[in-house]
């Protein structure tokens, strides 16, 4: 194992000694500097794997050193030591390119966490960690995708909160996963939560956990999302949907790096990186008062925009081929290919639902196309009815009447439609004495489409 080295920059001898002792006990060789001039010289000579710098120095400040390191030794992560409670300075340092920050008086457990995370950036497996995750939806060689991949790699080296903006279905969660997997937290958990899917009365418990007996229904202790993500990354999707009361509590948890479970009297420290996203215009929501400006300021330290699919149409053939290969593998069918006309039709389509819509279009076309070729007509773009797409219609009117009676009251539409499809397939199989080829013909779909649906519905 190579010797790990760090540079400590502080004009106070007592602070330098404290940090040097702490890092030496961690097995790290340290160099110390009382000012910027000495620090630059040591950085050029020794190329340390980490730099810790105070903000106020005799010949400048820590932000200047962050900028210098970004220009001259960009592989060296730098953490800034800030005055207690000075969040503006901390955010400024993160925007400048600092890996992280730590407040005075320095808490040694927090310092050790920071140092361990920073040193992981020099490990060779970090650069290829994203390959372990589903990379397909970021496939492409368009300038927009190349830029996005470069940005995710760069942001993975920081602990700064990142706000990921982009239209629905454009792949914001995948971008968040790639930032997590390419960074020093890759061996920790990645916890994704859709903020709009949690009932408001359960939000505090879901985020921060609760103690047993703290409210009706709390039959056991619960960690909550923040503690579940400890040591890793918490991804807040659709963060704009958080109610104002929860925004206040979320801001405090992010700033203090601690949470207090419902019903508990003490706070619990958490070590997480926060990434957030929404398809809504957050600055507009801040202006109209429905999203807190201080929270926006805190989560939007760095903004990363995910381009819509229509702006990178040249990536569609590669994306489509990958998606079709994945569908075929998942449902154990022969893969289908797109004709030149189908590719041209897809590249000329606007894709309001982005990559998610492309997946849905291809999945539908895969089940309905003849043989193994998907032609332009099989895509059914434009929202019209899909020929052969309704099993109930293919069964005949009497079966439809028996199968598709809508129940009273509220229903789970997706589950209800699946139950209709399941009943229709069962009827066709029973009528043909479980001959799948004959059942597919009776249903008006291809044999492959029937196999696909049997797999999807768990009816094999």
C-alpha positions in Angstrom: 0.0 0.0 0.0 1.4 3.4 -0.9 2.1 5.9 1.8 -0.7 8.4 2.2 0.2 12.1 2.5 -1.6 15.3 3.4 -0.9 19.0 3.6 -2.1 21.1 6.5 -2.3 24.8 5.9 -3.1 27.0 9.0 -1.4 30.1 10.5 -2.2 28.9 14.1 0.5 26.5 15.4 -1.9 24.9 17.9 -4.4 24.0 15.1 -1.6 22.7 12.9 -0.3 20.5 15.7 -3.8 19.1 16.5 -4.5 18.3 12.9 -1.0 16.8 12.4 -1.3 14.6 15.5 -4.8 13.4 14.3 -3.6 12.5 10.8 -0.4 10.9 11.9 -2.4 8.6 14.2 -4.3 7.6 11.1 -1.1 6.5 9.4 -0.8 9.6 7.2 2.4 11.5 6.5 1.8 15.2 6.9 3.4 18.4 5.7 2.4 21.7 7.3 2.4 25.3 6.0 1.6 28.6 7.8 0.7 30.5 4.6 -0.3 30.3 1.0 3.2 30.7 -0.4 4.6 27.8 1.6 1.5 25.7 0.8 1.9 26.2 -3.0 5.6 25.2 -2.8 4.8 22.0 -0.8 1.9 21.1 -3.2 4.2 21.4 -6.2 7.0 19.3 -4.6 5.1 16.5 -2.8 1.7 16.2 -4.6 -0.2 15.2 -1.4 -3.4 13.2 -1.6 -5.3 15.6 0.6 -5.0 19.3 1.6 -6.7 20.8 4.7 -6.6 24.6 4.7 -7.8 27.3 7.0 -9.9 30.1 5.5 -7.9 33.1 6.9 -4.2 33.1 6.1 -1.6 35.9 6.4 -1.1 36.2 2.6 -4.6 35.4 1.3 -7.4 33.0 2.0 -8.4 29.4 1.6 -10.6 30.1 -1.4 -7.5 31.3 -3.3 -5.7 28.1 -2.5 -8.8 26.1 -3.7 -8.6 27.9 -7.0 -4.9 27.4 -7.3 -5.2 23.7 -6.6 -8.0 23.4 -9.2 -5.6 24.9 -11.8 -2.3 23.2 -10.8 -3.0 20.0 -8.9 -6.6 19.1 -9.7 -6.3 15.6 -8.4 -5.7 16.8 -4.9 -8.9 17.1 -2.9 -8.9 20.1 -0.7 -11.1 20.7 2.4 -11.6 24.1 3.9 -11.7 24.8 7.7 -14.3 27.5 8.3 -15.5 29.5 11.3 -18.3 27.9 13.2 -21.7 28.6 11.7 -20.3 30.4 8.7 -22.3 28.6 6.1 -21.8 31.3 3.4 -18.1 30.7 3.5 -18.6 27.0 3.4 -20.8 27.2 0.3 -18.4 29.6 -1.4 -15.6 27.1 -0.9 -17.7 24.3 -2.3 -18.6 26.4 -5.4 -14.9 27.1 -5.9 -14.2 23.3 -6.1 -13.4 22.3 -2.5 -14.0 18.6 -1.7 -15.7 19.4 1.6 -15.5 21.7 4.6 -15.2 21.3 8.4 -16.1 24.0 11.0 -14.1 25.2 14.0 -13.8 24.0 16.7 -12.8 20.9 14.7 -14.6 17.8 15.8 -12.2 15.0 15.4 -14.7 12.2 14.4 -16.0 14.5 11.7 -12.5 15.3 10.6 -11.6 11.6 10.4 -14.7 10.9 8.2 -13.7 13.7 5.9 -10.1 12.5 5.6 -11.1 8.9 4.9 -13.6 10.0 2.2 -11.0 12.3 0.5 -8.3 9.6 0.5 -10.6 7.2 -1.3 -10.5 9.4 -4.3 -7.0 8.2 -5.1 -8.2 4.6 -5.2 -8.2 3.3 -8.8 -11.6 1.5 -8.6 -13.4 4.8 -8.1 -13.0 5.7 -11.8 -14.7 2.6 -13.1 -17.3 2.1 -10.3 -20.1 3.4 -12.4 -19.8 0.5 -14.8 -21.4 -1.7 -12.1 -24.6 0.3 -12.3 -27.1 0.3 -15.3 -25.1 2.6 -17.6 -27.4 2.3 -20.6 -29.5 5.5 -20.3 -26.4 7.6 -20.3 -25.1 5.9 -23.5 -24.3 8.2 -26.3 -21.5 10.1 -28.1 -23.3 13.3 -28.6 -21.5 16.5 -27.3 -24.3 16.9 -24.7 -23.7 13.4 -23.3 -20.0 13.7 -23.3 -20.3 16.9 -21.4 -22.7 15.4 -18.9 -20.4 12.4 -18.3 -17.5 14.7 -17.7 -19.5 16.8 -15.3 -20.6 13.8 -13.3 -17.0 12.5 -13.0 -15.9 16.0 -11.8 -18.8 16.4 -9.3 -18.2 12.9 -7.9 -14.9 14.1 -6.5 -16.7 16.7 -4.3 -19.0 16.4 -1.4 -20.9 19.6 -2.4 -24.7 19.3 -2.7 -25.7 19.0 -6.3 -29.1 20.1 -7.7 -30.0 18.1 -10.9 -32.4 19.8 -13.1 -34.1 18.3 -16.2 -37.4 17.3 -17.7 -39.4 14.3 -16.5 -37.9 11.0 -17.7 -34.6 12.5 -18.7 -32.5 10.3 -16.4 -31.9 12.5 -13.3 -31.8 9.6 -10.9 -29.3 7.8 -13.1 -27.1 10.8 -13.1 -27.3 10.9 -9.3 -26.4 7.3 -9.1 -23.4 7.8 -11.3 -22.2 10.7 -9.1 -22.5 8.4 -6.1 -20.8 5.4 -7.7 -17.8 7.4 -9.1 -17.1 9.1 -5.8 -15.6 8.1 -2.4 -19.0 7.0 -1.1 -19.4 4.3 -3.7 -19.2 1.5 -1.1 -21.9 3.2 1.0 -25.7 3.2 0.4 -27.5 5.1 -2.3 -31.0 6.0 -1.0 -33.4 7.5 -3.4 -36.7 9.0 -2.3 -39.6 10.6 -4.3 -40.5 13.5 -2.1 -43.9 13.8 -3.7 -44.9 10.2 -2.9 -44.7 10.5 0.9 -47.9 11.6 2.7 -47.2 14.9 4.5 -48.2 13.5 7.9 -45.6 10.7 7.6 -42.8 12.8 6.2 -40.9 13.6 9.4 -40.9 10.0 10.4 -39.9 8.8 7.0 -37.0 11.2 6.8 -35.7 11.2 10.4 -37.1 8.0 11.9 -39.1 7.6 15.1 -38.9 6.0 18.5 -41.2 3.1 19.4 -44.5 4.5 20.9 -43.9 8.1 19.8 -47.3 8.1 17.9 -50.1 5.7 17.1 -48.8 3.0 14.8 -45.1 3.4 15.9 -44.8 -0.2 17.0 -41.0 -0.3 16.7 -38.0 2.0 16.3 -37.4 3.3 12.7 -34.1 4.7 11.4 -35.6 6.9 8.6 -34.0 7.8 5.2 -31.2 10.0 6.6 -29.8 7.3 8.8 -30.3 4.7 6.2 -28.1 6.7 3.9 -25.4 7.2 6.6 -22.0 6.9 5.0 -23.5 7.2 1.5 -25.8 9.4 -0.6 -29.3 10.6 -0.1 -31.1 11.5 -3.4 -34.2 13.7 -3.0 -36.2 13.4 -6.2 -39.0 15.9 -6.8 -37.7 18.0 -3.9 -40.1 20.8 -5.0 -43.0 18.8 -3.7 -41.9 19.1 -0.1 -44.4 21.1 2.0 -42.9 24.3 3.6 -43.0 22.9 7.2 -40.8 20.0 6.1 -38.5 22.2 4.2 -37.5 23.9 7.4 -36.7 20.6 9.1 -34.8 19.4 6.1 -32.7 22.5 6.0 -31.7 22.1 9.6 -30.8 18.4 9.1 -28.6 19.2 6.1 -26.8 22.1 7.8 -26.3 20.4 11.2 -25.5 17.0 9.7 -27.8 15.5 12.4 -31.4 14.4 12.8 -33.7 14.0 15.7 -36.1 11.0 15.4 -39.8 11.7 16.2 -40.2 11.1 20.0 -36.5 11.3 20.8 -34.8 14.1 22.8 -31.3 13.9 21.3 -29.9 14.4 17.8 -28.0 11.7 16.0 -25.1 12.6 13.7 -25.3 11.5 10.1 -22.6 11.5 7.4 -24.4 11.8 4.0 -24.1 13.6 0.7 -27.3 15.2 -0.5 -28.2 15.2 -4.1 -31.6 16.6 -5.2 -33.7 17.0 -8.4 -37.0 18.2 -9.8 -38.5 18.8 -13.2 -40.1 22.0 -11.9 -38.6 25.5 -12.0 -37.2 26.0 -8.5 -36.2 29.6 -8.9 -39.8 30.4 -9.9 -41.1 28.5 -6.8 -38.7 30.5 -4.6 -40.1 33.7 -6.1 -43.7 32.8 -5.4 -42.9 31.7 -1.9 -43.7 28.0 -2.2 -40.0 26.9 -1.8 -37.7 28.4 0.8 -34.9 30.5 -0.5 -32.5 29.3 2.2 -33.1 25.7 1.4 -32.7 26.4 -2.3 -29.4 28.2 -1.6 -28.2 25.1 0.4 -29.1 22.3 -2.0 -28.2 24.3 -5.2 -24.5 24.8 -4.4 -23.8 23.3 -7.9 -26.5 22.8 -10.6 -26.2 20.1 -13.2 -28.6 20.2 -16.1 -29.6 16.9 -17.8 -30.4 17.5 -21.5 -33.7 16.3 -22.9 -33.6 13.5 -25.4 -34.7 15.6 -28.3 -31.5 17.6 -28.0 -29.4 14.5 -28.5 -31.2 12.7 -31.2 -28.0 11.2 -32.5 -27.8 9.0 -29.4 -31.2 7.4 -30.0 -30.0 4.4 -32.2 -27.5 3.4 -29.5 -30.0 3.9 -26.7 -32.7 2.0 -28.5 -30.5 -1.0 -29.3 -29.4 -1.2 -25.6 -33.1 -1.0 -24.4 -34.2 -3.7 -26.8 -31.4 -6.0 -25.8 -32.3 -5.5 -22.2 -36.0 -6.2 -22.8 -35.2 -9.3 -24.8 -32.9 -10.6 -22.0 -35.4 -9.8 -19.3 -38.3 -11.7 -21.0 -36.1 -14.4 -22.5 -37.0 -13.6 -26.1 -35.0 -13.1 -29.3 -33.9 -9.4 -29.6 -35.7 -7.2 -32.1 -34.0 -4.6 -34.4 -35.2 -1.3 -35.6 -35.4 -0.6 -39.4 -33.8 2.5 -40.8 -37.3 4.0 -41.2 -38.1 3.3 -37.5 -34.8 5.0 -36.4 -35.6 8.0 -38.6 -39.1 8.2 -37.1 -37.7 8.1 -33.6 -35.1 10.8 -34.3 -37.7 13.1 -35.7 -40.0 12.6 -32.6 -40.1 15.3 -29.9 -40.1 12.9 -26.9 -42.0 14.9 -24.3 -41.4 12.0 -21.9 -37.7 11.7 -22.8 -35.8 8.4 -22.2 -38.6 6.9 -20.1 -41.0 7.5 -23.1 -38.5 5.9 -25.4 -38.4 2.8 -23.2 -42.2 2.6 -23.1 -42.5 3.0 -26.9 -39.9 0.3 -27.6 -41.4 -2.1 -25.0 -44.8 -1.8 -26.7 -43.3 -2.1 -30.2 -41.3 -5.2 -29.1 -44.5 -7.0 -28.2 -46.5 -6.1 -31.3 -44.0 -6.2 -34.2 -43.9 -9.1 -36.7 -40.9 -11.3 -36.5 -37.8 -9.5 -35.2 -38.0 -6.2 -37.0 -39.6 -3.1 -35.6 -40.7 -0.8 -38.4 -41.8 2.8 -38.2 -45.5 1.7 -38.2 -44.9 -0.5 -35.1 -43.9 2.5 -33.0 -47.4 4.0 -33.0 -46.1 7.5 -32.2 -48.7 10.2 -31.8 -50.9 8.6 -29.1 -53.3 6.8 -31.4 -54.8 3.4 -30.6 -52.4 0.5 -30.9 -53.7 -2.3 -33.3 -53.7 -5.6 -31.5 -52.7 -3.9 -28.3 -55.9 -4.7 -26.4 -56.3 -8.3 -25.3 -59.8 -7.6 -24.2 -60.8 -6.4 -27.6 -59.2 -9.4 -29.2 -61.2 -11.8 -27.1 -64.6 -10.6 -28.3 -67.4 -8.6 -26.9 -68.9 -11.2 -24.5 -65.6 -11.8 -22.8 -65.0 -8.1 -22.5 -68.3 -7.6 -20.8 -67.6 -10.4 -18.3 -64.0 -9.3 -17.7 -64.0 -5.5 -17.8 -66.8 -4.5 -15.4 -65.5 -1.5 -13.5 -65.8 -1.8 -9.7 -67.4 0.8 -7.6 -65.4 3.4 -5.7 -61.7 4.2 -6.0 -59.5 1.7 -7.9 -55.9 1.1 -8.6 -56.0 1.6 -12.3 -52.7 -0.1 -13.2 -53.5 -3.1 -11.0 -57.1 -3.3 -12.4 -55.9 -3.3 -16.0 -53.3 -6.0 -15.2 -56.1 -8.1 -13.7 -58.1 -7.8 -16.9 -55.1 -8.8 -19.0 -54.4 -11.7 -16.7 -58.0 -12.9 -17.0 -58.0 -12.5 -20.7 -54.9 -14.6 -21.1 -56.2 -17.3 -18.8 -59.5 -17.5 -20.8 -57.5 -17.8 -24.1 -55.2 -20.5 -22.7 -58.1 -22.5 -21.3 -60.1 -22.2 -24.6 -57.1 -23.6 -26.5 -56.2 -26.2 -23.9 -53.0 -24.3 -22.9 -51.7 -24.2 -26.5 -49.7 -20.9 -26.4 -49.5 -20.6 -30.2 -53.2 -21.0 -30.5 -53.9 -18.7 -27.5 -51.7 -16.0 -29.0 -53.6 -16.2 -32.3 -57.0 -16.0 -30.4 -55.7 -12.9 -28.6 -54.6 -11.3 -31.8 -51.0 -11.0 -30.7 -47.7 -12.6 -31.7 -46.4 -15.7 -29.9 -43.5 -13.6 -28.7 -45.9 -11.0 -27.3 -47.7 -13.6 -25.4 -44.5 -15.0 -23.9 -43.6 -11.4 -23.0 -46.9 -10.8 -21.2 -46.7 -14.2 -19.4 -43.3 -13.3 -18.1 -44.3 -9.7 -17.1 -47.4 -10.9 -15.2 -45.6 -13.8 -13.6 -47.9 -16.4 -15.2 -45.2 -18.7 -16.7 
